[in-house]
Amino acid sequence: MSKLGGRRFFQVLPLRLNEFDLNSLTYSQDSRSWLLTIIPKHLSIDANLDFYVEYFLPAVLSLDKMRELENKSRNGSKIKVKKYETLLM
């Protein structure tokens, strides 16, 4: 990640946070959410700030929207809401 830079790394191995059910036993592997834990250590913010805004902002907004929908739903799961909040941290 630090060698390729953010743009190239996430072209090869994109995050897929909203493509799988949060309650799936393989969510971490399928969505690649485990990458979120290593980003601060291995990806430095460089002159390409536009990439971070283009790539991560839509993902954050989408997760926040899904959290709100789950929270407002009559059949919503409090566990899923907490999982969305954890992903947003």
Biopython code that builds the backbone (N, CA, C, O; Angstrom):
import numpy as np
from Bio.PDB.StructureBuilder import StructureBuilder

atoms = [
    (1, "MET", "N", (0.829, -1.182, 0.000)),
    (1, "MET", "CA", (0.000, 0.000, 0.000)),
    (1, "MET", "C", (0.878, 1.252, 0.000)),
    (1, "MET", "O", (0.620, 2.190, -0.755)),
    (2, "SER", "N", (1.902, 1.272, 0.834)),
    (2, "SER", "CA", (2.754, 2.453, 0.886)),
    (2, "SER", "C", (3.615, 2.585, -0.367)),
    (2, "SER", "O", (3.977, 3.696, -0.754)),
    (3, "LYS", "N", (3.942, 1.467, -1.002)),
    (3, "LYS", "CA", (4.762, 1.504, -2.223)),
    (3, "LYS", "C", (3.951, 1.917, -3.450)),
    (3, "LYS", "O", (4.433, 2.678, -4.289)),
    (4, "LEU", "N", (2.721, 1.414, -3.553)),
    (4, "LEU", "CA", (1.894, 1.702, -4.725)),
    (4, "LEU", "C", (1.186, 3.049, -4.639)),
    (4, "LEU", "O", (0.933, 3.692, -5.658)),
    (5, "GLY", "N", (0.876, 3.459, -3.451)),
    (5, "GLY", "CA", (0.051, 4.651, -3.288)),
    (5, "GLY", "C", (-1.419, 4.258, -3.271)),
    (5, "GLY", "O", (-1.785, 3.176, -3.730)),
    (6, "GLY", "N", (-2.239, 5.121, -2.752)),
    (6, "GLY", "CA", (-3.647, 4.826, -2.574)),
    (6, "GLY", "C", (-4.395, 4.511, -3.852)),
    (6, "GLY", "O", (-5.127, 3.524, -3.919)),
    (7, "ARG", "N", (-4.220, 5.330, -4.854)),
    (7, "ARG", "CA", (-4.974, 5.163, -6.097)),
    (7, "ARG", "C", (-4.714, 3.796, -6.736)),
    (7, "ARG", "O", (-5.651, 3.075, -7.077)),
    (8, "ARG", "N", (-3.467, 3.455, -6.890)),
    (8, "ARG", "CA", (-3.121, 2.185, -7.542)),
    (8, "ARG", "C", (-3.491, 0.987, -6.672)),
    (8, "ARG", "O", (-3.980, -0.025, -7.175)),
    (9, "PHE", "N", (-3.258, 1.105, -5.372)),
    (9, "PHE", "CA", (-3.563, -0.002, -4.476)),
    (9, "PHE", "C", (-5.049, -0.346, -4.512)),
    (9, "PHE", "O", (-5.419, -1.514, -4.640)),
    (10, "PHE", "N", (-5.899, 0.674, -4.398)),
    (10, "PHE", "CA", (-7.328, 0.422, -4.350)),
    (10, "PHE", "C", (-7.938, 0.146, -5.723)),
    (10, "PHE", "O", (-9.092, -0.274, -5.806)),
    (11, "GLN", "N", (-7.191, 0.372, -6.793)),
    (11, "GLN", "CA", (-7.630, -0.103, -8.107)),
    (11, "GLN", "C", (-7.475, -1.615, -8.174)),
    (11, "GLN", "O", (-8.318, -2.313, -8.738)),
    (12, "VAL", "N", (-6.394, -2.111, -7.597)),
    (12, "VAL", "CA", (-6.121, -3.543, -7.605)),
    (12, "VAL", "C", (-6.977, -4.274, -6.567)),
    (12, "VAL", "O", (-7.485, -5.363, -6.836)),
    (13, "LEU", "N", (-7.135, -3.680, -5.390)),
    (13, "LEU", "CA", (-7.831, -4.327, -4.282)),
    (13, "LEU", "C", (-8.853, -3.353, -3.668)),
    (13, "LEU", "O", (-8.630, -2.821, -2.581)),
    (14, "PRO", "N", (-9.961, -3.128, -4.365)),
    (14, "PRO", "CA", (-10.927, -2.129, -3.888)),
    (14, "PRO", "C", (-11.693, -2.577, -2.644)),
    (14, "PRO", "O", (-11.936, -3.765, -2.434)),
    (15, "LEU", "N", (-12.058, -1.614, -1.845)),
    (15, "LEU", "CA", (-12.950, -1.883, -0.719)),
    (15, "LEU", "C", (-14.349, -2.138, -1.264)),
    (15, "LEU", "O", (-14.774, -1.491, -2.221)),
    (16, "ARG", "N", (-15.055, -3.071, -0.663)),
    (16, "ARG", "CA", (-16.418, -3.396, -1.097)),
    (16, "ARG", "C", (-17.325, -3.455, 0.137)),
    (16, "ARG", "O", (-17.958, -4.474, 0.412)),
    (17, "LEU", "N", (-17.373, -2.366, 0.855)),
    (17, "LEU", "CA", (-18.008, -2.317, 2.161)),
    (17, "LEU", "C", (-19.517, -2.492, 2.129)),
    (17, "LEU", "O", (-20.089, -3.033, 3.076)),
    (18, "ASN", "N", (-20.173, -2.052, 1.071)),
    (18, "ASN", "CA", (-21.631, -2.137, 0.998)),
    (18, "ASN", "C", (-22.134, -3.264, 0.109)),
    (18, "ASN", "O", (-23.336, -3.363, -0.138)),
    (19, "GLU", "N", (-21.256, -4.096, -0.364)),
    (19, "GLU", "CA", (-21.656, -5.144, -1.293)),
    (19, "GLU", "C", (-22.038, -6.453, -0.613)),
    (19, "GLU", "O", (-22.532, -7.369, -1.271)),
    (20, "PHE", "N", (-21.816, -6.551, 0.694)),
    (20, "PHE", "CA", (-22.075, -7.792, 1.406)),
    (20, "PHE", "C", (-22.847, -7.511, 2.683)),
    (20, "PHE", "O", (-22.789, -6.410, 3.230)),
    (21, "ASP", "N", (-23.569, -8.519, 3.149)),
    (21, "ASP", "CA", (-24.336, -8.396, 4.376)),
    (21, "ASP", "C", (-23.390, -8.308, 5.574)),
    (21, "ASP", "O", (-22.470, -9.113, 5.714)),
    (22, "LEU", "N", (-23.628, -7.330, 6.425)),
    (22, "LEU", "CA", (-22.783, -7.149, 7.603)),
    (22, "LEU", "C", (-22.827, -8.344, 8.551)),
    (22, "LEU", "O", (-21.884, -8.561, 9.311)),
    (23, "ASN", "N", (-23.884, -9.105, 8.516)),
    (23, "ASN", "CA", (-24.001, -10.260, 9.403)),
    (23, "ASN", "C", (-23.375, -11.529, 8.831)),
    (23, "ASN", "O", (-23.399, -12.578, 9.474)),
    (24, "SER", "N", (-22.823, -11.438, 7.638)),
    (24, "SER", "CA", (-22.163, -12.591, 7.038)),
    (24, "SER", "C", (-20.913, -12.948, 7.843)),
    (24, "SER", "O", (-20.193, -12.065, 8.310)),
    (25, "LEU", "N", (-20.666, -14.225, 7.999)),
    (25, "LEU", "CA", (-19.485, -14.666, 8.738)),
    (25, "LEU", "C", (-18.186, -14.327, 8.012)),
    (25, "LEU", "O", (-17.121, -14.274, 8.628)),
    (26, "THR", "N", (-18.276, -14.099, 6.702)),
    (26, "THR", "CA", (-17.069, -13.793, 5.919)),
    (26, "THR", "C", (-17.038, -12.333, 5.468)),
    (26, "THR", "O", (-16.330, -11.989, 4.522)),
    (27, "TYR", "N", (-17.805, -11.475, 6.144)),
    (27, "TYR", "CA", (-17.889, -10.076, 5.734)),
    (27, "TYR", "C", (-16.513, -9.413, 5.661)),
    (27, "TYR", "O", (-16.210, -8.723, 4.688)),
    (28, "SER", "N", (-15.696, -9.614, 6.662)),
    (28, "SER", "CA", (-14.386, -8.960, 6.699)),
    (28, "SER", "C", (-13.532, -9.306, 5.488)),
    (28, "SER", "O", (-12.890, -8.431, 4.907)),
    (29, "GLN", "N", (-13.522, -10.569, 5.109)),
    (29, "GLN", "CA", (-12.735, -10.987, 3.958)),
    (29, "GLN", "C", (-13.389, -10.547, 2.652)),
    (29, "GLN", "O", (-12.715, -10.019, 1.768)),
    (30, "ASP", "N", (-14.695, -10.760, 2.527)),
    (30, "ASP", "CA", (-15.396, -10.434, 1.287)),
    (30, "ASP", "C", (-15.367, -8.935, 0.987)),
    (30, "ASP", "O", (-15.136, -8.531, -0.153)),
    (31, "SER", "N", (-15.596, -8.130, 1.993)),
    (31, "SER", "CA", (-15.662, -6.677, 1.803)),
    (31, "SER", "C", (-14.293, -6.018, 1.832)),
    (31, "SER", "O", (-14.127, -4.872, 1.414)),
    (32, "ARG", "N", (-13.324, -6.758, 2.331)),
    (32, "ARG", "CA", (-11.963, -6.236, 2.536)),
    (32, "ARG", "C", (-11.932, -5.128, 3.579)),
    (32, "ARG", "O", (-11.076, -4.245, 3.535)),
    (33, "SER", "N", (-12.870, -5.181, 4.513)),
    (33, "SER", "CA", (-12.913, -4.162, 5.566)),
    (33, "SER", "C", (-11.686, -4.239, 6.467)),
    (33, "SER", "O", (-11.370, -3.264, 7.150)),
    (34, "TRP", "N", (-11.000, -5.351, 6.486)),
    (34, "TRP", "CA", (-9.785, -5.479, 7.276)),
    (34, "TRP", "C", (-8.714, -4.487, 6.824)),
    (34, "TRP", "O", (-7.808, -4.153, 7.587)),
    (35, "LEU", "N", (-8.823, -4.019, 5.578)),
    (35, "LEU", "CA", (-7.858, -3.023, 5.090)),
    (35, "LEU", "C", (-7.962, -1.705, 5.843)),
    (35, "LEU", "O", (-6.985, -0.960, 5.930)),
    (36, "LEU", "N", (-9.134, -1.414, 6.387)),
    (36, "LEU", "CA", (-9.336, -0.158, 7.107)),
    (36, "LEU", "C", (-8.388, -0.025, 8.292)),
    (36, "LEU", "O", (-8.001, 1.084, 8.659)),
    (37, "THR", "N", (-8.019, -1.140, 8.885)),
    (37, "THR", "CA", (-7.138, -1.091, 10.056)),
    (37, "THR", "C", (-5.690, -0.784, 9.697)),
    (37, "THR", "O", (-4.942, -0.291, 10.541)),
    (38, "ILE", "N", (-5.283, -1.060, 8.476)),
    (38, "ILE", "CA", (-3.883, -0.828, 8.105)),
    (38, "ILE", "C", (-3.668, 0.458, 7.314)),
    (38, "ILE", "O", (-2.527, 0.864, 7.096)),
    (39, "ILE", "N", (-4.732, 1.091, 6.889)),
    (39, "ILE", "CA", (-4.597, 2.322, 6.113)),
    (39, "ILE", "C", (-3.820, 3.403, 6.859)),
    (39, "ILE", "O", (-2.914, 3.990, 6.268)),
    (40, "PRO", "N", (-4.125, 3.698, 8.129)),
    (40, "PRO", "CA", (-3.380, 4.768, 8.799)),
    (40, "PRO", "C", (-1.875, 4.510, 8.904)),
    (40, "PRO", "O", (-1.085, 5.453, 8.892)),
    (41, "LYS", "N", (-1.477, 3.248, 9.007)),
    (41, "LYS", "CA", (-0.056, 2.918, 9.152)),
    (41, "LYS", "C", (0.699, 2.910, 7.832)),
    (41, "LYS", "O", (1.887, 3.229, 7.787)),
    (42, "HIS", "N", (0.004, 2.543, 6.755)),
    (42, "HIS", "CA", (0.703, 2.281, 5.502)),
    (42, "HIS", "C", (0.361, 3.213, 4.346)),
    (42, "HIS", "O", (0.921, 3.084, 3.257)),
    (43, "LEU", "N", (-0.540, 4.137, 4.574)),
    (43, "LEU", "CA", (-0.923, 5.033, 3.493)),
    (43, "LEU", "C", (-0.798, 6.461, 3.985)),
    (43, "LEU", "O", (-1.549, 6.902, 4.856)),
    (44, "SER", "N", (0.151, 7.170, 3.422)),
    (44, "SER", "CA", (0.328, 8.559, 3.828)),
    (44, "SER", "C", (-0.424, 9.471, 2.865)),
    (44, "SER", "O", (-0.521, 9.199, 1.668)),
    (45, "ILE", "N", (-0.941, 10.533, 3.407)),
    (45, "ILE", "CA", (-1.647, 11.497, 2.567)),
    (45, "ILE", "C", (-0.592, 12.289, 1.801)),
    (45, "ILE", "O", (0.306, 12.890, 2.390)),
    (46, "ASP", "N", (-0.717, 12.277, 0.498)),
    (46, "ASP", "CA", (0.248, 12.966, -0.346)),
    (46, "ASP", "C", (-0.446, 14.074, -1.116)),
    (46, "ASP", "O", (-1.517, 14.533, -0.721)),
    (47, "ALA", "N", (0.143, 14.492, -2.183)),
    (47, "ALA", "CA", (-0.398, 15.604, -2.963)),
    (47, "ALA", "C", (-1.682, 15.232, -3.690)),
    (47, "ALA", "O", (-2.369, 16.111, -4.210)),
    (48, "ASN", "N", (-2.015, 13.964, -3.735)),
    (48, "ASN", "CA", (-3.208, 13.507, -4.445)),
    (48, "ASN", "C", (-4.423, 13.437, -3.519)),
    (48, "ASN", "O", (-5.075, 12.397, -3.424)),
    (49, "LEU", "N", (-4.717, 14.518, -2.855)),
    (49, "LEU", "CA", (-5.863, 14.545, -1.954)),
    (49, "LEU", "C", (-7.170, 14.307, -2.686)),
    (49, "LEU", "O", (-8.141, 13.837, -2.093)),
    (50, "ASP", "N", (-7.200, 14.627, -3.964)),
    (50, "ASP", "CA", (-8.420, 14.404, -4.730)),
    (50, "ASP", "C", (-8.817, 12.932, -4.732)),
    (50, "ASP", "O", (-10.006, 12.615, -4.724)),
    (51, "PHE", "N", (-7.838, 12.031, -4.743)),
    (51, "PHE", "CA", (-8.152, 10.605, -4.698)),
    (51, "PHE", "C", (-8.884, 10.250, -3.417)),
    (51, "PHE", "O", (-9.881, 9.528, -3.454)),
    (52, "TYR", "N", (-8.408, 10.744, -2.294)),
    (52, "TYR", "CA", (-9.018, 10.416, -1.010)),
    (52, "TYR", "C", (-10.456, 10.917, -0.937)),
    (52, "TYR", "O", (-11.333, 10.240, -0.399)),
    (53, "VAL", "N", (-10.687, 12.093, -1.476)),
    (53, "VAL", "CA", (-12.035, 12.642, -1.499)),
    (53, "VAL", "C", (-12.911, 11.835, -2.459)),
    (53, "VAL", "O", (-14.051, 11.510, -2.129)),
    (54, "GLU", "N", (-12.396, 11.515, -3.624)),
    (54, "GLU", "CA", (-13.154, 10.754, -4.622)),
    (54, "GLU", "C", (-13.440, 9.324, -4.179)),
    (54, "GLU", "O", (-14.511, 8.791, -4.469)),
    (55, "TYR", "N", (-12.508, 8.705, -3.489)),
    (55, "TYR", "CA", (-12.642, 7.287, -3.156)),
    (55, "TYR", "C", (-13.327, 7.055, -1.808)),
    (55, "TYR", "O", (-14.270, 6.270, -1.715)),
    (56, "PHE", "N", (-12.855, 7.732, -0.774)),
    (56, "PHE", "CA", (-13.340, 7.443, 0.569)),
    (56, "PHE", "C", (-14.606, 8.207, 0.945)),
    (56, "PHE", "O", (-15.437, 7.672, 1.680)),
    (57, "LEU", "N", (-14.781, 9.425, 0.472)),
    (57, "LEU", "CA", (-15.966, 10.197, 0.846)),
    (57, "LEU", "C", (-17.264, 9.519, 0.405)),
    (57, "LEU", "O", (-18.183, 9.423, 1.219)),
    (58, "PRO", "N", (-17.393, 9.045, -0.834)),
    (58, "PRO", "CA", (-18.624, 8.332, -1.195)),
    (58, "PRO", "C", (-18.854, 7.079, -0.335)),
    (58, "PRO", "O", (-19.993, 6.770, 0.015)),
    (59, "ALA", "N", (-17.798, 6.373, -0.003)),
    (59, "ALA", "CA", (-17.934, 5.182, 0.832)),
    (59, "ALA", "C", (-18.432, 5.557, 2.226)),
    (59, "ALA", "O", (-19.311, 4.891, 2.773)),
    (60, "VAL", "N", (-17.875, 6.614, 2.797)),
    (60, "VAL", "CA", (-18.289, 7.071, 4.121)),
    (60, "VAL", "C", (-19.742, 7.536, 4.099)),
    (60, "VAL", "O", (-20.517, 7.202, 4.995)),
    (61, "LEU", "N", (-20.107, 8.300, 3.085)),
    (61, "LEU", "CA", (-21.488, 8.784, 2.984)),
    (61, "LEU", "C", (-22.466, 7.633, 2.791)),
    (61, "LEU", "O", (-23.564, 7.652, 3.347)),
    (62, "SER", "N", (-22.081, 6.646, 2.019)),
    (62, "SER", "CA", (-22.932, 5.482, 1.796)),
    (62, "SER", "C", (-23.121, 4.679, 3.083)),
    (62, "SER", "O", (-24.236, 4.270, 3.408)),
    (63, "LEU", "N", (-22.032, 4.456, 3.810)),
    (63, "LEU", "CA", (-22.132, 3.741, 5.080)),
    (63, "LEU", "C", (-23.006, 4.498, 6.075)),
    (63, "LEU", "O", (-23.798, 3.897, 6.801)),
    (64, "ASP", "N", (-22.857, 5.812, 6.103)),
    (64, "ASP", "CA", (-23.663, 6.623, 7.013)),
    (64, "ASP", "C", (-25.141, 6.551, 6.638)),
    (64, "ASP", "O", (-26.002, 6.476, 7.514)),
    (65, "LYS", "N", (-25.432, 6.572, 5.354)),
    (65, "LYS", "CA", (-26.815, 6.471, 4.892)),
    (65, "LYS", "C", (-27.403, 5.112, 5.263)),
    (65, "LYS", "O", (-28.541, 5.032, 5.727)),
    (66, "MET", "N", (-26.630, 4.046, 5.060)),
    (66, "MET", "CA", (-27.097, 2.713, 5.413)),
    (66, "MET", "C", (-27.328, 2.594, 6.921)),
    (66, "MET", "O", (-28.282, 1.947, 7.353)),
    (67, "ARG", "N", (-26.463, 3.213, 7.716)),
    (67, "ARG", "CA", (-26.632, 3.214, 9.167)),
    (67, "ARG", "C", (-27.931, 3.907, 9.554)),
    (67, "ARG", "O", (-28.685, 3.412, 10.391)),
    (68, "GLU", "N", (-28.184, 5.054, 8.937)),
    (68, "GLU", "CA", (-29.412, 5.799, 9.228)),
    (68, "GLU", "C", (-30.648, 5.003, 8.826)),
    (68, "GLU", "O", (-31.622, 4.955, 9.577)),
    (69, "LEU", "N", (-30.621, 4.383, 7.659)),
    (69, "LEU", "CA", (-31.754, 3.576, 7.209)),
    (69, "LEU", "C", (-32.011, 2.399, 8.147)),
    (69, "LEU", "O", (-33.157, 2.093, 8.475)),
    (70, "GLU", "N", (-30.953, 1.757, 8.566)),
    (70, "GLU", "CA", (-31.083, 0.621, 9.488)),
    (70, "GLU", "C", (-31.616, 1.090, 10.843)),
    (70, "GLU", "O", (-32.419, 0.404, 11.475)),
    (71, "ASN", "N", (-31.168, 2.243, 11.274)),
    (71, "ASN", "CA", (-31.579, 2.792, 12.566)),
    (71, "ASN", "C", (-33.052, 3.200, 12.552)),
    (71, "ASN", "O", (-33.751, 3.035, 13.551)),
    (72, "LYS", "N", (-33.522, 3.729, 11.430)),
    (72, "LYS", "CA", (-34.901, 4.201, 11.329)),
    (72, "LYS", "C", (-35.886, 3.091, 10.971)),
    (72, "LYS", "O", (-37.092, 3.247, 11.165)),
    (73, "SER", "N", (-35.393, 1.998, 10.461)),
    (73, "SER", "CA", (-36.259, 0.904, 10.033)),
    (73, "SER", "C", (-36.951, 0.262, 11.228)),
    (73, "SER", "O", (-36.356, 0.086, 12.291)),
    (74, "ARG", "N", (-38.182, -0.074, 11.035)),
    (74, "ARG", "CA", (-38.957, -0.744, 12.096)),
    (74, "ARG", "C", (-38.340, -2.100, 12.435)),
    (74, "ARG", "O", (-38.340, -2.517, 13.594)),
    (75, "ASN", "N", (-37.824, -2.773, 11.434)),
    (75, "ASN", "CA", (-37.197, -4.085, 11.628)),
    (75, "ASN", "C", (-35.677, -3.990, 11.680)),
    (75, "ASN", "O", (-34.983, -4.998, 11.543)),
    (76, "GLY", "N", (-35.160, -2.783, 11.876)),
    (76, "GLY", "CA", (-33.719, -2.573, 11.863)),
    (76, "GLY", "C", (-33.006, -3.296, 12.988)),
    (76, "GLY", "O", (-33.562, -3.516, 14.064)),
    (77, "SER", "N", (-31.799, -3.651, 12.722)),
    (77, "SER", "CA", (-30.982, -4.371, 13.692)),
    (77, "SER", "C", (-30.035, -3.408, 14.396)),
    (77, "SER", "O", (-29.265, -2.699, 13.747)),
    (78, "LYS", "N", (-30.092, -3.385, 15.708)),
    (78, "LYS", "CA", (-29.175, -2.544, 16.488)),
    (78, "LYS", "C", (-27.736, -3.018, 16.315)),
    (78, "LYS", "O", (-26.798, -2.225, 16.386)),
    (79, "ILE", "N", (-27.576, -4.303, 16.091)),
    (79, "ILE", "CA", (-26.231, -4.842, 15.876)),
    (79, "ILE", "C", (-25.652, -4.301, 14.572)),
    (79, "ILE", "O", (-24.484, -3.916, 14.526)),
    (80, "LYS", "N", (-26.470, -4.268, 13.500)),
    (80, "LYS", "CA", (-25.990, -3.716, 12.235)),
    (80, "LYS", "C", (-25.662, -2.240, 12.377)),
    (80, "LYS", "O", (-24.679, -1.770, 11.806)),
    (81, "VAL", "N", (-26.469, -1.502, 13.130)),
    (81, "VAL", "CA", (-26.196, -0.080, 13.352)),
    (81, "VAL", "C", (-24.828, 0.081, 14.005)),
    (81, "VAL", "O", (-24.042, 0.935, 13.593)),
    (82, "LYS", "N", (-24.541, -0.721, 15.005)),
    (82, "LYS", "CA", (-23.235, -0.656, 15.684)),
    (82, "LYS", "C", (-22.102, -1.040, 14.733)),
    (82, "LYS", "O", (-21.019, -0.457, 14.791)),
    (83, "LYS", "N", (-22.343, -2.008, 13.867)),
    (83, "LYS", "CA", (-21.310, -2.390, 12.891)),
    (83, "LYS", "C", (-21.036, -1.261, 11.904)),
    (83, "LYS", "O", (-19.883, -1.000, 11.559)),
    (84, "TYR", "N", (-22.093, -0.594, 11.453)),
    (84, "TYR", "CA", (-21.894, 0.570, 10.578)),
    (84, "TYR", "C", (-21.101, 1.652, 11.305)),
    (84, "TYR", "O", (-20.192, 2.254, 10.734)),
    (85, "GLU", "N", (-21.447, 1.891, 12.554)),
    (85, "GLU", "CA", (-20.733, 2.914, 13.325)),
    (85, "GLU", "C", (-19.268, 2.549, 13.485)),
    (85, "GLU", "O", (-18.401, 3.422, 13.438)),
    (86, "THR", "N", (-18.984, 1.264, 13.676)),
    (86, "THR", "CA", (-17.598, 0.824, 13.795)),
    (86, "THR", "C", (-16.838, 1.042, 12.493)),
    (86, "THR", "O", (-15.685, 1.475, 12.516)),
    (87, "LEU", "N", (-17.462, 0.752, 11.370)),
    (87, "LEU", "CA", (-16.821, 0.982, 10.080)),
    (87, "LEU", "C", (-16.567, 2.468, 9.835)),
    (87, "LEU", "O", (-15.598, 2.833, 9.169)),
    (88, "LEU", "N", (-17.436, 3.321, 10.371)),
    (88, "LEU", "CA", (-17.296, 4.751, 10.154)),
    (88, "LEU", "C", (-16.235, 5.390, 11.044)),
    (88, "LEU", "O", (-15.830, 6.525, 10.796)),
    (89, "MET", "N", (-15.785, 4.690, 12.063)),
    (89, "MET", "CA", (-14.787, 5.267, 12.970)),
    (89, "MET", "C", (-13.455, 5.408, 12.333)),
    (89, "MET", "O", (-12.512, 5.878, 12.970)),
]
sb = StructureBuilder()
sb.init_structure("model")
sb.init_model(0)
sb.init_chain("A")
sb.init_seg("    ")
for serial, (resi, resn, name, xyz) in enumerate(atoms, 1):
    if name == "N":
        sb.init_residue(resn, " ", resi, " ")
    sb.init_atom(name, np.array(xyz, "f"), 0.0, 1.0, " ", f" {name:<3s}", serial, name[0])
structure = sb.get_structure()
